Amino acid sequence: MPDIELADFSLLFPNKQAQDRHLAGGAAEIDDFTLEELGLTEVLPLKNASLSEFVTKDPDVIRYREAVFADLLAHEEITQTFGKLIPLLHDIMELRRLESDSGDTADYLSGITEIELYISSIDVLYQGLCAKKASYESGALTKLADHVAKLVESEYYADLNERLSELTNRVRDIKSVTVGVNLDAQLRPRDAGVLAINPEPFRSGDTLQKLLRLNFKEDEYTCIAELVPFGKKQTENQKTALSLAFNSAINDVYRHSLRSWKKIVQTYVLENTDFLLNLLPEFELLVKGTNLIRALKIKGGTVTVPEILPSKERAFSATRFYNPVVALKTDDKMVKNDIDFDKNAGIYVLTGPNRGGKSVITCAVGLIQAMAQLGLPVPAERVALSPVDKIFTHFPTGADDTIDKGRLGEECARLGEIFEEISEESLVLLDETLSSTGSFEASYIAAEVLAGLSMAKCRCIFSTHLHELANQIDDINARTVPQGGAPIDTLVAGIEEGKRSFRIYRTKPDGKSYARDIAEKYGLTYDGILNKIKQNNAPDKEA
């Protein structure tokens, strides 16, 4: 019989209370637009739910999920099992969507199919989960495996299989129907009825031979003429009428079976199947999340289980982290960086050359935070972080680069919306914000925004092309830190030997150094230019 406890069972929440808190507003407010901007929906696409529905800020929920993902990564057969299960559950959902609930033969056959799919689902789970359940570390998978094993090994399940076998055999034994038709004086069909449901199909015959042999009873399945395909030379109305006649007759035969079968479906299948269908989005997240981590490992990327610290600590520290979306798209060597939001830096201004990796690094921080709050391992060697209540992004979009380019008011409006919702436990990621205006105006507004972010005490990365903004950081800190604001520091995406290194350094930016490195690489320093002129005017050149 159905296990009452399993009605509230979840692979992503340790108990009903935690799930209820999540649904009642305890989830982190990180919407799908933000996750899309970060690139996470690209590498972790879901069909059965929105990814944002699963982001949590509850440390207990995160740790519960971490144990589940650890088991899936340690036991590849679990991922394969869930992968086989998902299409079966989709078939059940589609079957229910198409059900007419008319109580006729089609409904009867649909009920049998649902039972078959349910039993197939349980069998898949039993074969893939139960053999190694003693080695599982997570309570979630252990409980699920125990439930499946108990069910499959029960008398009730054996009886269900036996009854299903009997019912399906009865259906499969139907190969033909014998119909009696009464005619009127003009030999037109007047009424018809089913005489018998037969275990053998009818065969085409020869009229003359059949009449001459006069052995109708001994050869009852051979017709006295060729079989005609159903519906041939009939109007749609005629075909519909004939189908209704057949269905009505068969329904009469199976009326008692339909009633008893309906009870089986309602009292057993619906409850147990609903339990699995409710887990469908969770199965999908676990499969695709595990596949994402495996893909990163295949690429040579390191992943780690983050240390979850209290929210009030507002911590984020990552050692040798990288952007997983970029890592999966390229075969280049991964560039790894360190970052630490500490008592000396709750906010970072990240500067550097164009295409020097500022956007990649900014997104990587957001991806690590979001993945951690999904319960996934994260792309780094070591991570310790506090859950955030929200992630805000302000990234350039295609629209910003075309139609909206130069609309400073729109950028400011978006920033204003962030300040209306931000809290001390939020993470704000600004990439090339205020790029739609000149550097003088942009630097002034950026300094005001940074001062506001400081007073909000959130964690933030402000990635910008405004190198001169760094010269104002000390003044901003002097204005806000004495009032309890979060201190601001600078990061630089560096250049090494004239090339973009995609490495970040916690140092003061020097805009001239980028230009100097590039100039030296291409011989465009004053001395380099003079050298080119001399070479061009050399005697052998003139000759």
C-alpha positions in Angstrom: 0.0 0.0 0.0 1.2 3.6 -0.5 3.6 4.9 2.1 2.0 7.9 3.8 5.5 9.4 4.7 6.5 9.5 1.0 3.7 11.9 0.2 5.9 14.7 1.5 9.2 13.1 0.5 11.7 15.3 -1.4 15.2 14.7 -2.8 15.9 18.5 -2.4 14.4 19.3 1.0 15.2 17.5 4.3 11.6 17.7 5.5 8.2 19.2 4.8 8.8 22.1 7.1 11.8 23.2 5.1 9.9 22.8 1.8 7.0 24.8 3.2 9.3 27.6 4.3 10.8 27.7 0.9 7.5 27.9 -0.9 6.2 30.5 1.6 9.0 33.0 0.7 12.1 31.4 2.2 13.7 30.9 -1.2 16.4 33.2 -2.4 15.0 35.8 -4.8 17.3 35.0 -7.8 15.1 35.1 -10.8 15.5 33.3 -14.2 16.5 36.5 -15.9 19.5 36.9 -13.6 20.4 33.2 -13.9 20.2 33.6 -17.7 22.5 36.7 -17.6 25.0 34.8 -15.6 24.9 31.9 -18.2 23.7 29.2 -15.8 20.4 28.4 -17.6 22.6 27.8 -20.7 24.6 25.0 -19.1 21.8 23.8 -16.7 18.6 24.0 -18.8 15.4 22.6 -17.2 12.2 21.6 -19.0 10.0 20.7 -16.0 10.5 23.7 -13.8 12.3 27.0 -13.6 15.8 26.9 -12.2 15.1 29.8 -10.0 12.5 27.7 -8.1 15.2 25.6 -6.6 17.6 28.3 -5.3 17.6 28.3 -1.5 19.2 30.4 1.2 18.7 27.7 3.9 22.0 26.2 4.9 20.4 23.0 6.1 18.7 22.5 2.7 22.0 23.3 0.9 23.9 20.6 2.9 21.0 18.1 2.3 21.4 18.6 -1.4 25.2 18.5 -1.3 25.0 15.0 0.1 22.6 13.9 -2.7 24.8 15.3 -5.4 27.9 13.7 -3.7 26.1 10.3 -4.0 25.2 10.9 -7.7 28.8 11.8 -8.5 30.1 8.7 -6.6 27.6 6.4 -8.2 27.1 7.0 -11.9 24.4 4.3 -12.1 22.1 6.6 -10.0 22.3 9.3 -12.7 21.6 6.8 -15.4 18.7 5.4 -13.4 17.1 8.8 -13.1 17.8 9.5 -16.7 15.8 6.3 -17.7 13.0 7.3 -15.3 12.3 10.8 -16.6 10.9 9.8 -20.0 8.6 7.2 -18.3 7.2 9.9 -16.0 6.8 12.2 -19.0 4.7 9.5 -20.7 2.5 9.2 -17.7 2.0 12.9 -17.7 1.1 12.9 -21.4 -1.2 10.0 -20.9 -3.1 11.9 -18.1 -3.3 15.0 -20.3 -5.0 13.0 -23.1 -7.3 11.1 -20.8 -11.0 11.7 -21.6 -12.4 10.3 -18.3 -15.3 8.9 -20.3 -15.4 5.6 -18.7 -15.2 3.7 -22.0 -12.7 1.2 -23.4 -10.2 3.9 -24.3 -10.2 4.9 -20.6 -9.8 1.3 -19.6 -6.8 0.8 -21.9 -5.3 4.1 -20.7 -5.5 2.9 -17.1 -3.7 -0.3 -18.0 -1.0 1.7 -19.7 -0.5 4.0 -16.7 -0.1 0.9 -14.5 2.4 -0.5 -16.9 4.4 2.7 -16.9 4.2 3.0 -13.1 5.5 -0.6 -12.7 8.3 0.1 -15.2 9.3 3.2 -13.3 9.4 1.3 -10.0 11.4 -1.5 -11.6 13.9 1.0 -13.1 14.4 2.5 -9.6 14.7 -0.9 -8.0 17.3 -2.1 -10.4 19.3 1.1 -10.4 19.1 2.2 -6.7 18.7 -0.7 -4.4 21.7 -2.9 -5.1 24.2 -0.4 -3.6 21.9 1.5 -1.1 24.1 0.5 1.8 26.9 2.7 0.4 24.9 5.9 0.1 25.8 8.8 2.3 22.6 10.9 1.7 19.5 10.2 3.8 17.4 11.2 0.8 18.6 8.4 -1.6 18.7 5.9 1.2 15.1 6.6 2.1 14.0 6.4 -1.5 15.9 3.1 -2.1 14.4 1.6 1.1 10.9 2.6 0.0 11.3 1.2 -3.5 12.8 -2.1 -2.1 10.0 -2.4 0.4 7.4 -1.9 -2.3 8.9 -4.2 -4.9 9.3 -7.0 -2.4 5.8 -6.7 -1.0 2.9 -9.0 -1.6 0.8 -6.0 -2.7 3.2 -5.2 -5.5 3.3 -8.8 -6.6 -0.5 -8.9 -6.6 -0.6 -5.7 -8.7 1.8 -7.2 -11.3 -0.3 -10.4 -11.4 -3.6 -8.5 -11.9 -2.0 -6.3 -14.5 -0.8 -9.4 -16.4 -4.3 -10.9 -16.4 -5.8 -7.7 -17.6 -3.3 -7.0 -20.3 -3.6 -10.6 -21.5 -7.3 -10.2 -21.8 -6.9 -7.1 -24.0 -4.1 -8.7 -26.1 -6.3 -11.8 -26.6 -8.8 -9.7 -28.5 -8.0 -10.2 -32.2 -11.4 -9.7 -33.8 -15.1 -9.0 -33.2 -18.1 -10.9 -34.6 -20.9 -8.6 -35.5 -24.5 -9.4 -36.2 -26.3 -7.1 -38.6 -30.1 -7.0 -39.3 -31.3 -5.8 -42.7 -34.5 -4.1 -43.8 -36.5 -5.0 -46.9 -34.1 -3.2 -49.2 -31.2 -5.1 -47.6 -29.9 -2.0 -45.9 -28.4 -2.4 -42.4 -31.1 -1.7 -39.8 -29.3 -2.4 -36.6 -26.2 -4.3 -35.4 -24.7 -5.9 -32.3 -21.5 -7.7 -31.2 -22.0 -11.5 -31.1 -18.5 -12.4 -29.9 -15.1 -11.1 -29.0 -12.6 -13.5 -30.6 -9.0 -14.6 -29.8 -8.2 -15.0 -33.6 -8.3 -12.6 -36.5 -10.6 -13.1 -39.5 -9.0 -14.1 -42.8 -9.9 -13.2 -46.4 -11.6 -16.1 -48.3 -13.1 -17.0 -51.7 -16.8 -16.7 -51.9 -17.4 -19.6 -54.3 -15.1 -22.0 -52.5 -16.7 -21.1 -49.2 -20.2 -21.8 -50.5 -19.3 -25.0 -52.3 -17.5 -26.5 -49.2 -20.4 -25.6 -47.0 -18.2 -25.9 -43.9 -18.9 -22.6 -42.2 -18.7 -23.9 -38.7 -15.4 -25.7 -39.2 -13.9 -22.6 -40.7 -15.5 -19.8 -38.8 -12.6 -17.3 -39.1 -12.3 -17.4 -43.0 -14.6 -14.9 -44.6 -16.7 -15.7 -47.7 -15.1 -12.7 -49.4 -12.0 -10.5 -49.1 -11.6 -8.4 -46.0 -12.1 -4.7 -46.8 -10.0 -2.1 -44.9 -12.0 -0.4 -42.3 -13.5 2.9 -43.5 -12.8 2.3 -47.2 -15.3 4.1 -49.4 -17.2 5.3 -46.3 -18.0 8.9 -45.4 -16.6 10.3 -42.2 -20.1 10.1 -40.6 -20.4 6.4 -41.6 -16.9 5.6 -40.1 -17.8 7.5 -36.9 -21.1 5.7 -36.6 -19.5 2.3 -37.1 -16.7 3.1 -34.6 -19.3 4.2 -32.0 -21.2 1.0 -32.6 -18.1 -1.2 -32.0 -17.0 0.8 -29.0 -20.5 0.7 -27.4 -20.7 -3.0 -27.9 -17.2 -3.6 -26.4 -18.0 -1.3 -23.5 -21.0 -3.4 -22.7 -18.8 -6.5 -22.6 -16.3 -4.8 -20.3 -18.6 -2.8 -18.2 -17.9 -4.8 -15.0 -14.2 -4.9 -15.6 -14.1 -1.1 -16.1 -15.7 -0.5 -12.7 -13.3 -2.8 -10.9 -10.3 -1.5 -12.8 -11.2 2.1 -12.0 -11.1 1.3 -8.3 -7.6 -0.2 -8.7 -6.4 3.0 -10.5 -8.0 5.4 -8.0 -6.9 3.6 -4.8 -3.4 2.7 -5.8 -2.0 4.1 -9.0 -2.9 7.7 -8.6 -1.4 8.0 -5.1 1.8 6.2 -6.0 2.2 7.7 -9.4 1.6 11.2 -8.1 4.5 10.6 -5.7 6.9 10.0 -8.6 5.4 12.8 -10.8 6.0 15.3 -7.9 9.6 14.3 -7.9 10.0 14.7 -11.7 11.5 18.3 -11.6 13.9 17.2 -8.8 15.1 14.1 -10.8 15.8 16.5 -13.8 17.7 19.0 -11.7 19.8 16.2 -10.1 20.6 14.6 -13.4 21.5 17.8 -15.3 23.3 19.2 -12.3 25.4 16.1 -12.0 26.1 16.0 -15.7 27.3 19.6 -15.6 29.8 18.8 -12.8 31.0 15.7 -14.7 31.4 17.8 -17.9 33.6 20.3 -15.9 35.7 17.5 -14.6 36.2 16.0 -18.1 37.4 19.5 -19.2 40.0 19.3 -16.4 38.2 21.7 -14.1 38.4 21.4 -10.3 35.1 21.4 -8.3 34.6 21.6 -4.6 31.8 21.5 -2.1 31.6 25.0 -0.6 31.7 25.7 3.1 28.4 27.3 4.0 28.8 30.1 6.5 26.0 32.1 8.3 24.2 34.7 6.2 25.0 37.5 8.7 28.8 37.0 8.0 28.3 38.1 4.4 31.3 36.0 3.4 32.6 35.1 0.0 36.0 33.7 -0.5 37.1 31.6 -3.5 40.6 30.1 -4.3 41.5 29.3 -7.9 38.0 29.8 -9.2 37.0 29.9 -12.8 33.9 30.5 -15.0 32.2 27.2 -15.8 30.3 28.5 -18.8 33.5 29.7 -20.5 35.3 26.5 -19.5 32.8 24.3 -21.3 33.0 26.4 -24.5 36.7 26.5 -25.0 39.6 24.1 -25.1 42.0 26.8 -23.9 43.7 26.5 -20.5 41.5 27.6 -17.7 42.6 30.8 -16.0 42.0 30.6 -12.3 41.8 33.5 -9.8 41.3 34.2 -6.1 38.9 36.6 -4.5 38.0 37.4 -0.9 35.3 39.7 0.3 36.6 40.5 3.8 36.6 43.2 6.4 38.7 45.4 4.1 36.7 44.9 1.0 32.9 44.3 0.9 32.8 45.9 -2.6 35.3 45.6 -5.4 35.9 47.9 -8.4 37.3 45.7 -11.2 39.1 47.5 -13.9 41.3 46.4 -16.8 41.7 46.3 -20.6 38.8 45.7 -22.9 38.2 42.0 -23.4 40.6 41.3 -20.5 38.2 39.0 -18.7 36.3 41.5 -16.4 32.9 40.2 -17.5 33.9 36.6 -17.3 35.2 37.0 -13.7 32.2 39.0 -12.6 29.8 36.3 -13.9 32.0 33.6 -12.3 31.4 35.0 -8.9 27.6 35.0 -9.5 27.7 31.5 -10.9 29.6 30.2 -7.8 27.0 31.8 -5.5 24.0 30.5 -7.5 25.4 27.0 -7.9 26.2 26.8 -4.2 22.6 27.8 -3.3 21.3 25.0 -5.6 23.4 22.6 -3.6 25.9 21.9 -6.4 29.7 21.7 -6.1 31.3 24.8 -7.4 34.1 25.6 -9.9 37.1 26.3 -7.6 39.6 24.6 -5.4 38.2 26.1 -2.2 35.1 28.2 -1.5 33.5 29.6 1.7 30.5 31.7 1.4 27.3 32.9 3.0 24.0 32.4 1.2 22.5 35.6 -0.3 18.9 36.6 -0.3 19.1 38.1 -3.8 21.5 38.5 -6.7 21.2 41.6 -8.8 22.8 41.9 -12.2 23.3 45.0 -14.4 24.9 43.7 -17.6 25.1 45.2 -21.1 22.6 43.5 -23.4 22.1 43.4 -27.2 19.4 46.1 -26.8 21.8 48.3 -24.8 24.4 48.0 -27.6 22.0 49.2 -30.3 18.7 50.9 -29.7 19.3 51.8 -26.1 22.9 52.8 -26.4 23.3 56.3 -25.0 20.1 56.2 -22.9 21.7 57.1 -19.6 18.3 57.5 -17.9 17.4 53.9 -18.5 20.6 52.7 -16.9 20.0 54.9 -13.9 16.5 53.7 -13.6 17.7 50.1 -13.5 20.2 51.0 -10.8 17.5 52.8 -8.9 15.4 49.6 -8.9 18.2 47.7 -7.4 18.5 50.1 -4.5 14.8 49.7 -3.8 15.2 46.0 -3.1 18.8 45.5 -1.9 19.7 44.3 1.6 22.9 43.6 3.5 22.7 39.9 2.4 22.5 40.7 -1.3 25.1 40.2 -4.1 25.3 42.9 -6.8 27.1 42.4 -10.0 27.6 45.4 -12.3 29.3 44.9 -15.6 30.3 48.0 -17.6 27.5 49.9 -16.0 27.2 53.6 -17.1 29.0 52.8 -20.4 26.3 54.7 -22.2 27.7 58.1 -21.3 31.0 60.0 -21.3 33.6 59.2 -18.7 33.2 62.5 -16.7 29.4 61.9 -16.2 29.9 58.2 -15.7 32.6 58.6 -13.1 30.5 61.0 -11.1 27.4 58.8 -11.1 29.5 55.7 -10.5 31.1 57.3 -7.4 27.6 58.0 -6.0 26.4 54.5 -6.8 29.4 53.0 -5.0 28.8 55.2 -2.0 25.2 53.9 -1.9 26.3 50.3 -2.3 28.8 50.8 0.6 26.0 52.1 2.9 23.8 49.1 1.8 26.6 46.9 3.1 26.1 44.3 0.3 28.7 42.4 -1.5 29.4 43.8 -5.0 31.7 43.7 -8.0 31.6 46.8 -10.1 33.3 45.9 -13.4 34.1 49.1 -15.3 36.2 50.7 -18.0 36.4 53.8 -15.9 40.0 53.5 -14.7 39.9 57.0 -13.2 37.1 55.8 -10.8 39.8 54.0 -8.8 41.3 57.4 -7.9 38.1 58.2 -6.0 37.9 55.1 -3.9 39.8 56.5 -0.9 37.4 59.5 -0.9 34.3 57.3 -1.1 35.6 55.1 1.8 36.4 58.2 3.9 32.8 59.3 3.3 31.0 56.0 4.0 33.1 53.7 6.2 33.0 56.0 9.3 29.2 55.7 9.0 29.3 51.9 9.0 29.5 51.4 5.2 31.2 48.4 3.6 34.8 49.3 2.6 35.6 49.4 -1.2 38.8 48.0 -2.7 40.1 47.6 -6.3 40.8 44.6 -8.5 42.8 44.8 -11.8 42.5 42.4 -14.7 46.1 42.5 -15.7 48.3 42.4 -18.7 51.5 40.3 -18.8 54.1 40.9 -21.5 51.7 42.9 -23.6 49.0 40.2 -23.5 45.8 40.0 -21.6 46.4 37.4 -18.8 42.7 37.2 -17.6 44.2 37.1 -14.1 42.9 39.5 -11.5 45.1 41.2 -8.9 44.1 43.1 -5.7 45.9 46.3 -6.5 45.4 49.9 -7.6 44.8 50.2 -11.3 47.1 52.2 -13.5 45.5 53.0 -16.8 48.8 54.0 -18.3 50.3 50.6 -17.7 47.8 48.9 -20.1 48.5 51.4 -22.8 52.3 51.2 -22.2 52.3 47.4 -22.4 50.3 47.5 -25.6 52.4 50.3 -27.1 55.6 48.4 -26.3 54.3 45.3 -27.9 53.6 47.0 -31.2 56.6 49.4 -31.0 54.4 52.5 -30.5 56.3 54.1 -27.7 58.2 57.2 -28.5 61.5 55.3 -28.7 59.9 52.5 -30.7 58.4 54.9 -33.2 61.8 56.7 -33.6 63.4 53.3 -34.2 60.9 52.5 -36.9 61.5 55.9 -38.6 65.3 55.3 -38.5 64.9 51.8 -40.0 62.7 53.2 -42.7 65.2 55.9 -43.7 68.2 53.6 -43.5 70.5 53.8 -46.7 69.9 50.2 -47.7 66.2 50.9 -47.4 66.6 53.9 -49.8 68.5 51.8 -52.2 
